[in-house]
Amino acid sequence: MKLVWLRNDLRLADNPALRHACAGDEPVAVLFIISPAQWRQHKMAPVRQRFMLAQVDELGRELAALGIQLHLLRVETFAEAPAALASLCREQGVTQLYANQAIEIDEQRRDHAVSAALAEQAVGCHWLNGCCVLPPGRVLTGSGEMFKVFTPFSRAWLKALDEEGFVIHRAPAPRGEPLPWQPLAERAWVDEALGELTADPRWPVGEAEARRRLNDFLEQAVLDYGETRDFPAIAGTSVLSPYLAAGIISPRQCVAALQQRLGYRPQSKAQPGFVWLNELIWREFYRHLLVLIPTLSMNRPFKPETAALPWSWDPDAFAAWCGGRTGYPIVDAAMRCLNATGWMHNRLRMIVASFLTKDLHIHWRLGEDYFMSRLIDGDLAANNGGWQWAAGTGADAAPYFRVFNPTTQGQRFDPQGEFIRTWVTELADIPAAYVHQPHDWLRLKGRQDYPAPMVDHAVARVRAIEMFRSLEK
C-alpha cells in the first residue's frame, strides 16, 4: 500500500504527493496528523486550527467518495510522529510514503526522523514540491547560490518559470467503491484535543470555494489590483491567503488561472496583472529564504547585527496594541478587525507592524507571535518575512529611517474613515474630517470613550532612527 501524508496541502487537485502515489494500481490511503501540543507551541491560531480541520473533514468525505481512506492520527508533538507513522505503516502494510516537502526547520527535522524510522522497515519515502511554484534551490544566482534580495530573485524566478513551465496535476480518479466517512465532530478524541470544532462561516472551506474566490478576483479586481489593493474598505484583494496557507489551493493554480485570464504571463509592472503575480513571487521568496536560512525559524533576525537592537518588552504597551487601544484610529481598527475575524488586510499589517516596532519600539518577535496566534492565514515564512521587513531587520527591509506615520497612512488609505468607523465603534459617528485625528473633536463633545495617543509619533520616530544608528557606532 502507498500512504500519502497531508500537511499544509489539503487538496485533491495539483497535489504532487497524491498524484504520484495514485500512479499505478496499488492501493492508496491518506493520512493527516493532529498535533495539539505542537500547534500550541507554534502559536497556531484557534481559528486556523478549526479552518484546517474543517477542510480535513471536507477532504475526508471527498476521498471516501473516491474509495480512498483518510486516516487520522493524534500525536501531541512532532517528536512522537516517527513512531506513530512507523506503527501505522506496519498495521496497514505500507511500502511507500509520499508527502510534499515542509520548509520550516521543526517540520524538516520531523520529516528526517520519519525517513530514518521508516527506512528501518524498508518503507520508501518520497518528498515532493507542493508548496511553491518553483522549489527552493531552483532559483539561483549566477554563482549557484540562493538569492537574498527580492528584485533579482523575482527576475530569475520569472526567467526560470519561462524556461521550465509547470504542470497542474489533476485530482485522482476513483479507485474503488465509495467508503463511509465519520465526521470529525463525531470523534470524541478530536474534540477533546482541540475543543469546539465549528468553523467560522466567514471562511467556508473546500477547493470549490477557493477556486470561486480566485475566479471572482481575476474577473472583477485583478486588473485594478495595483490601484485598489492598499485600501482596506475596498474589496480589492483576492482574500486567498487562508486557502494558500492551508494548501486548499496551490500557488501553481493561481499562476495558471492568472495566465488563462490574461492570455499571457505578465513580466513587468507595465503589464496588467503583474502586481498580483509579484505578490505570489514575494510569497515564494520568503519560503525560499526559510530554507536557505533556518535560523529564521528560530526567532533570529535576517540581519544578524540587528540582534543588538535595544527593543522594548513593555507588557502594558504591548497589550494596548493587541487590544486596539493605541489612540491611533487606523492601528486600532486593524487590530480589532484581526481579533474579531482572524484576518487583516496587507496594508494594515504593515501599518500596525511599523507602529509596534517603530513607534512603541517593541520587539518584532512579540508581534510575529501575536499575529500567528490570531491569523487564519498564519504562515511562518510570510509572517516572519513581513514582520522583519517592517522592523528593519529582514530581507529587503525598508531603510531604517523610513517609518510609517500612522495618521497619514490612515488618511491616505482610508480617506473617508469607512474602515475605521466599522471597527472602532467609539468613532462611528465622527465626521470624516476628524476621523484620523479625533481627539479634539471628542473633547469638544465632552467624550472620553476613546484613548489618547499612546505616543507622540514624531518623538517615537526619532527614537527609532537613533536605535538603528547606534548599530553603526
C-alpha positions as CSV (number, residue, x, y, z in Angstrom):
1,M,0.0,0.0,0.0
2,K,1.0,3.6,-0.6
3,L,0.4,6.2,2.1
4,V,0.0,10.0,1.4
5,W,0.8,12.2,4.3
6,L,-1.0,15.5,4.0
7,R,0.1,18.6,6.0
8,N,-0.4,22.1,4.7
9,D,-1.6,20.8,1.3
10,L,-5.2,19.9,2.0
11,R,-6.4,19.5,-1.6
12,L,-7.0,16.8,-4.2
13,A,-6.1,18.9,-7.3
14,D,-2.5,19.8,-8.1
15,N,-1.2,17.8,-5.2
16,P,2.1,16.2,-6.3
17,A,2.3,13.7,-3.4
18,L,-1.2,12.5,-4.0
19,R,-0.8,12.4,-7.8
20,H,2.4,10.4,-7.7
21,A,1.0,7.9,-5.1
22,C,-2.0,7.3,-7.3
23,A,0.1,6.4,-10.3
24,G,-0.4,2.6,-10.8
25,D,-2.9,0.2,-9.3
26,E,-1.5,-0.3,-5.9
27,P,-3.9,0.7,-3.0
28,V,-3.6,4.2,-1.7
29,A,-4.6,5.7,1.7
30,V,-4.1,9.2,3.1
31,L,-3.1,10.4,6.5
32,F,-3.5,13.6,8.5
33,I,-1.8,14.1,11.9
34,I,-3.3,16.2,14.6
35,S,-0.6,17.6,16.9
36,P,-2.4,19.8,19.6
37,A,0.6,20.5,21.8
38,Q,2.9,21.2,18.8
39,W,0.3,23.6,17.3
40,R,0.1,25.5,20.6
41,Q,3.9,25.7,20.8
42,H,3.9,27.1,17.3
43,K,1.2,29.7,18.3
44,M,-1.3,28.3,15.7
45,A,-4.4,30.4,16.0
46,P,-7.6,28.5,17.1
47,V,-9.4,29.9,14.1
48,R,-6.7,28.5,11.8
49,Q,-6.9,25.1,13.6
50,R,-10.7,25.0,13.1
51,F,-10.3,26.1,9.4
52,M,-7.8,23.3,8.7
53,L,-9.9,20.6,10.5
54,A,-13.0,21.7,8.6
55,Q,-11.0,21.2,5.4
56,V,-9.7,17.9,6.6
57,D,-13.4,16.9,7.2
58,E,-14.3,18.0,3.7
59,L,-11.4,16.2,2.2
60,G,-12.2,13.0,4.1
61,R,-15.6,12.9,2.5
62,E,-14.2,13.6,-0.9
63,L,-11.6,10.9,-0.6
64,A,-14.1,8.4,0.7
65,A,-16.2,9.1,-2.4
66,L,-13.2,8.1,-4.5
67,G,-12.7,4.9,-2.5
68,I,-9.6,6.3,-0.6
69,Q,-9.5,6.1,3.1
70,L,-8.3,9.1,5.2
71,H,-6.6,8.0,8.4
72,L,-6.3,10.4,11.4
73,L,-3.6,10.2,14.0
74,R,-3.2,12.2,17.1
75,V,0.4,12.8,18.4
76,E,0.9,15.7,20.8
77,T,4.3,16.8,19.4
78,F,6.4,16.2,16.3
79,A,8.8,14.1,18.3
80,E,6.1,11.4,18.5
81,A,5.4,11.3,14.8
82,P,8.1,8.9,13.6
83,A,7.0,6.1,16.0
84,A,3.3,6.7,15.2
85,L,3.9,6.6,11.5
86,A,6.0,3.5,11.7
87,S,3.3,1.8,13.7
88,L,0.6,2.8,11.2
89,C,2.7,1.6,8.3
90,R,3.2,-1.8,9.9
91,E,-0.5,-2.1,10.6
92,Q,-1.6,-1.1,7.1
93,G,1.2,-2.8,5.1
94,V,2.5,0.4,3.8
95,T,5.6,0.1,1.5
96,Q,5.8,3.7,0.2
97,L,5.2,7.1,1.9
98,Y,4.5,10.2,-0.2
99,A,4.4,13.8,1.1
100,N,5.0,17.3,-0.1
101,Q,8.1,18.9,1.5
102,A,7.9,21.1,4.5
103,I,10.1,24.2,4.7
104,E,10.1,25.1,8.4
105,I,13.0,23.8,10.5
106,D,11.0,21.8,13.1
107,E,8.9,20.2,10.3
108,Q,12.1,19.4,8.4
109,R,13.6,17.7,11.4
110,R,10.4,15.8,12.0
111,D,10.5,14.6,8.4
112,H,14.1,13.5,8.5
113,A,13.3,11.5,11.7
114,V,10.3,9.9,9.9
115,S,12.5,8.9,6.9
116,A,15.0,7.3,9.3
117,A,12.3,5.4,11.2
118,L,10.6,4.1,8.1
119,A,13.9,3.1,6.5
120,E,14.2,0.5,9.2
121,Q,11.0,-1.0,7.9
122,A,12.1,-0.8,4.3
123,V,9.4,1.8,3.7
124,G,10.5,4.2,0.9
125,C,9.9,8.0,1.5
126,H,9.2,10.4,-1.4
127,W,9.3,14.1,-0.7
128,L,7.9,16.3,-3.4
129,N,7.4,20.1,-4.0
130,G,3.8,21.1,-3.3
131,C,4.3,24.4,-1.6
132,C,6.0,26.6,-4.2
133,V,5.7,27.1,-8.0
134,L,9.5,26.6,-8.2
135,P,11.1,24.5,-5.4
136,P,13.6,26.1,-3.0
137,G,17.0,25.7,-4.5
138,R,15.8,26.0,-8.1
139,V,16.1,29.8,-8.4
140,L,19.9,30.6,-8.1
141,T,22.3,33.4,-8.7
142,G,24.9,33.2,-11.4
143,S,27.3,31.7,-8.9
144,G,24.9,29.0,-8.0
145,E,23.7,30.5,-4.7
146,M,20.2,31.2,-3.4
147,F,19.0,34.8,-3.6
148,K,18.8,37.1,-0.5
149,V,17.4,40.1,-2.3
150,F,13.9,40.2,-3.8
151,T,14.2,42.1,-7.1
152,P,16.9,39.8,-8.7
153,F,15.1,36.8,-7.2
154,S,11.9,38.0,-9.0
155,R,13.7,38.4,-12.3
156,A,15.4,35.0,-12.0
157,W,12.1,33.4,-10.9
158,L,10.2,34.7,-13.9
159,K,13.1,33.5,-16.2
160,A,13.2,30.0,-14.7
161,L,9.4,29.7,-15.0
162,D,9.5,30.7,-18.7
163,E,12.3,28.1,-19.2
164,E,10.7,25.2,-17.3
165,G,6.9,25.9,-17.2
166,F,4.9,23.9,-14.8
167,V,2.2,21.2,-14.7
168,I,-1.1,21.3,-12.9
169,H,-1.9,17.8,-11.5
170,R,-5.4,16.6,-11.8
171,A,-7.3,15.3,-8.8
172,P,-7.2,11.5,-8.6
173,A,-9.8,9.4,-10.3
174,P,-12.0,7.0,-8.3
175,R,-10.0,4.0,-7.0
176,G,-12.8,1.8,-5.8
177,E,-16.2,1.7,-4.3
178,P,-17.2,4.7,-2.1
179,L,-16.2,4.3,1.6
180,P,-18.0,5.6,4.7
181,W,-16.7,8.7,6.4
182,Q,-17.2,9.6,10.1
183,P,-17.2,13.4,10.5
184,L,-14.6,14.8,12.9
185,A,-17.3,16.4,15.0
186,E,-18.4,12.8,15.9
187,R,-14.9,11.8,17.0
188,A,-14.6,12.4,20.7
189,W,-10.8,12.4,20.8
190,V,-10.6,15.1,18.2
191,D,-13.0,17.4,20.1
192,E,-11.2,16.6,23.4
193,A,-7.9,17.6,21.9
194,L,-8.9,20.8,20.2
195,G,-12.2,22.0,21.8
196,E,-15.0,23.4,19.7
197,L,-14.6,22.4,16.0
198,T,-17.2,24.7,14.5
199,A,-15.7,26.6,11.6
200,D,-16.1,30.3,11.1
201,P,-18.9,30.9,8.5
202,R,-16.9,33.8,7.1
203,W,-14.3,31.3,5.8
204,P,-16.1,28.4,4.0
205,V,-13.7,25.5,3.2
206,G,-13.4,23.5,0.1
207,E,-11.4,23.6,-3.1
208,A,-14.5,24.8,-5.0
209,E,-14.7,27.8,-2.6
210,A,-11.0,28.6,-3.2
211,R,-11.5,28.4,-6.9
212,R,-14.6,30.6,-6.8
213,R,-12.7,33.3,-4.9
214,L,-9.8,33.1,-7.3
215,N,-12.0,33.3,-10.3
216,D,-14.1,36.2,-8.9
217,F,-10.9,38.1,-8.1
218,L,-9.5,37.5,-11.6
219,E,-12.7,38.6,-13.3
220,Q,-13.5,41.6,-11.1
221,A,-10.4,43.0,-9.5
222,V,-7.1,41.8,-10.8
223,L,-6.8,44.5,-13.5
224,D,-7.2,47.2,-10.9
225,Y,-5.3,45.5,-8.2
226,G,-2.3,47.9,-8.3
227,E,-4.6,50.8,-7.6
228,T,-7.0,49.2,-5.1
229,R,-5.0,46.7,-3.1
230,D,-4.0,49.2,-0.4
231,F,-7.5,50.4,0.6
232,P,-9.0,48.2,3.3
233,A,-12.5,49.5,2.8
234,I,-12.5,48.3,-0.8
235,A,-12.8,44.6,-1.9
236,G,-9.6,44.9,-3.9
237,T,-7.7,41.8,-2.9
238,S,-8.1,38.1,-3.5
239,V,-8.5,37.1,0.2
240,L,-7.0,33.8,-0.8
241,S,-4.3,33.8,1.8
242,P,-6.1,31.3,4.2
243,Y,-6.6,28.9,1.3
244,L,-3.0,29.2,0.2
245,A,-1.7,28.7,3.8
246,A,-3.8,25.6,4.3
247,G,-2.9,24.3,0.8
248,I,-6.6,24.3,-0.3
249,I,-5.4,25.9,-3.5
250,S,-1.8,25.9,-4.8
251,P,0.3,28.8,-6.0
252,R,0.7,27.0,-9.3
253,Q,-3.1,27.0,-9.7
254,C,-3.1,30.8,-9.0
255,V,-0.4,31.5,-11.6
256,A,-2.1,29.2,-14.2
257,A,-5.5,30.9,-13.6
258,L,-3.9,34.4,-14.0
259,Q,-2.3,33.4,-17.2
260,Q,-5.5,31.9,-18.6
261,R,-7.5,35.1,-17.6
262,L,-5.0,37.4,-19.3
263,G,-3.9,35.2,-22.2
264,Y,-0.2,35.8,-21.2
265,R,2.0,35.7,-18.1
266,P,2.9,39.3,-17.1
267,Q,6.6,40.0,-16.9
268,S,6.8,43.6,-15.7
269,K,4.9,46.3,-13.8
270,A,3.8,47.8,-17.1
271,Q,1.6,44.8,-17.8
272,P,-1.8,44.3,-16.1
273,G,-1.8,41.5,-13.6
274,F,1.9,41.8,-12.7
275,V,1.3,43.5,-9.4
276,W,-0.7,40.5,-8.1
277,L,1.8,38.0,-9.6
278,N,4.5,39.9,-7.8
279,E,2.8,39.2,-4.5
280,L,2.9,35.5,-5.3
281,I,6.6,35.8,-6.1
282,W,7.1,37.6,-2.7
283,R,5.4,34.5,-1.1
284,E,7.9,32.3,-3.0
285,F,10.8,34.4,-1.9
286,Y,10.1,34.2,1.8
287,R,9.6,30.4,1.5
288,H,12.9,30.0,-0.3
289,L,14.6,32.2,2.4
290,L,13.3,30.0,5.2
291,V,15.0,27.0,3.6
292,L,18.2,29.0,2.9
293,I,18.4,30.5,6.4
294,P,17.0,28.0,9.0
295,T,17.6,30.5,11.9
296,L,14.6,32.5,10.6
297,S,12.5,29.7,12.1
298,M,14.3,30.2,15.4
299,N,13.4,33.8,16.2
300,R,16.6,35.2,14.8
301,P,16.8,38.3,12.6
302,F,17.8,38.1,8.9
303,K,20.4,40.8,9.5
304,P,22.5,39.4,12.4
305,E,23.7,42.8,13.5
306,T,20.1,43.9,14.4
307,A,20.0,41.3,17.2
308,A,21.7,44.0,19.3
309,L,18.9,46.5,18.9
310,P,17.5,47.6,22.3
311,W,13.9,46.5,21.8
312,S,11.3,47.1,24.5
313,W,9.3,44.3,26.0
314,D,6.8,46.6,27.8
315,P,3.8,44.3,28.6
316,D,1.3,47.2,29.1
317,A,2.1,48.9,25.8
318,F,2.0,45.6,24.0
319,A,-1.4,44.8,25.5
320,A,-2.8,48.1,24.3
321,W,-1.5,47.4,20.8
322,C,-3.0,43.9,20.9
323,G,-6.4,45.2,22.0
324,G,-6.6,48.1,19.6
325,R,-6.3,50.8,22.3
326,T,-3.4,52.8,21.0
327,G,-5.2,56.1,20.3
328,Y,-4.3,55.9,16.6
329,P,-7.6,55.0,14.7
330,I,-6.2,53.1,11.8
331,V,-4.0,51.0,14.1
332,D,-6.8,50.3,16.4
333,A,-9.3,49.4,13.7
334,A,-6.8,47.0,12.1
335,M,-6.1,45.2,15.4
336,R,-9.8,44.9,16.3
337,C,-10.6,43.5,12.9
338,L,-7.8,40.9,13.4
339,N,-9.1,40.0,16.8
340,A,-12.7,39.6,15.5
341,T,-12.2,37.9,12.2
342,G,-8.7,36.2,12.2
343,W,-7.7,38.2,9.1
344,M,-6.1,41.6,8.4
345,H,-5.6,43.5,5.1
346,N,-1.9,43.5,4.0
347,R,-1.5,47.3,4.1
348,L,-2.8,47.3,7.6
349,R,-0.4,44.5,8.6
350,M,2.4,46.9,7.5
351,I,0.9,49.8,9.4
352,V,0.4,48.0,12.7
353,A,3.8,46.3,12.5
354,S,5.6,49.6,11.9
355,F,3.7,51.1,14.8
356,L,4.7,48.3,17.2
357,T,8.3,48.3,16.2
358,K,9.0,51.9,15.3
359,D,6.5,53.8,17.5
360,L,6.4,51.6,20.6
361,H,9.9,50.1,19.9
362,I,8.6,46.7,21.0
363,H,10.4,43.6,19.7
364,W,9.1,42.3,16.4
365,R,9.0,38.8,17.8
366,L,6.1,39.7,20.1
367,G,4.1,41.0,17.1
368,E,5.0,38.0,15.0
369,D,3.8,35.6,17.7
370,Y,0.6,37.6,18.2
371,F,-0.2,37.5,14.6
372,M,0.3,33.7,14.4
373,S,-1.9,33.3,17.5
374,R,-4.8,35.2,15.7
375,L,-4.4,34.8,11.9
376,I,-6.4,32.3,10.0
377,D,-3.7,32.5,7.3
378,G,-0.8,32.2,9.7
379,D,2.2,31.1,7.7
380,L,5.7,31.2,9.2
381,A,7.5,32.2,6.1
382,A,5.2,35.1,5.1
383,N,4.6,36.2,8.7
384,N,8.2,36.3,9.6
385,G,9.2,37.9,6.4
386,G,6.6,40.6,6.8
387,W,7.5,41.4,10.4
388,Q,11.2,41.5,9.8
389,W,10.6,43.8,6.7
390,A,8.6,46.2,8.9
391,A,11.0,46.1,11.8
392,G,14.0,46.8,9.5
393,T,15.7,43.5,10.4
394,G,14.8,41.4,7.4
395,A,15.4,40.9,3.7
396,D,14.7,43.9,1.5
397,A,13.6,45.8,4.6
398,A,12.8,49.5,4.2
399,P,15.6,51.8,5.2
400,Y,15.6,52.3,9.0
401,F,14.8,56.0,8.5
402,R,11.6,55.2,6.7
403,V,9.0,55.0,9.4
404,F,5.3,54.8,8.7
405,N,3.2,57.7,10.1
406,P,0.0,56.0,11.3
407,T,-2.0,59.2,10.9
408,T,-1.0,59.9,7.3
409,Q,-1.3,56.2,6.4
410,G,-4.9,56.3,7.6
411,Q,-5.6,59.5,5.7
412,R,-4.1,58.1,2.5
413,F,-5.6,54.6,2.5
414,D,-8.9,55.1,4.4
415,P,-9.6,58.7,3.5
416,Q,-13.2,58.8,4.5
417,G,-12.7,56.6,7.6
418,E,-15.0,53.9,6.4
419,F,-12.8,51.1,7.7
420,I,-12.1,52.9,10.9
421,R,-15.7,53.6,11.7
422,T,-16.6,49.9,11.0
423,W,-14.2,48.6,13.7
424,V,-13.7,51.5,16.2
425,T,-17.3,51.8,17.3
426,E,-16.5,54.8,19.5
427,L,-15.8,56.8,16.3
428,A,-18.8,55.5,14.3
429,D,-20.5,59.0,14.4
430,I,-17.4,61.1,13.9
431,P,-17.2,63.4,10.8
432,A,-14.8,62.2,8.2
433,A,-12.8,65.4,8.6
434,Y,-11.8,64.4,12.2
435,V,-11.7,60.6,12.0
436,H,-7.9,60.3,11.7
437,Q,-7.2,62.8,14.5
438,P,-10.4,62.5,16.6
439,H,-9.2,63.8,20.0
440,D,-10.0,67.5,19.6
441,W,-13.5,66.7,18.3
442,L,-14.1,64.2,21.2
443,R,-13.0,66.8,23.8
444,L,-15.4,69.4,22.3
445,K,-18.2,66.8,22.7
446,G,-17.1,66.1,26.2
447,R,-16.4,62.5,25.4
448,Q,-13.6,60.3,26.9
449,D,-14.6,56.9,25.3
450,Y,-11.6,56.7,23.0
451,P,-8.0,56.6,24.3
452,A,-5.5,59.4,23.8
453,P,-2.5,58.6,21.6
454,M,0.0,56.3,23.4
455,V,3.0,58.1,22.0
456,D,3.9,61.2,20.0
457,H,4.7,59.8,16.6
458,A,7.3,62.5,15.8
459,V,9.2,61.8,19.0
460,A,8.9,58.0,18.6
461,R,10.2,58.2,15.1
462,V,13.4,60.0,16.1
463,R,14.0,57.3,18.8
464,A,13.5,54.5,16.3
465,I,16.1,56.1,14.0
466,E,18.5,56.5,16.9
467,M,18.1,52.8,17.7
468,F,19.3,51.8,14.3
469,R,22.0,54.4,14.0
470,S,23.5,53.1,17.3
471,L,24.4,49.9,15.4
472,E,26.7,51.8,13.2
473,K,28.9,53.0,16.1
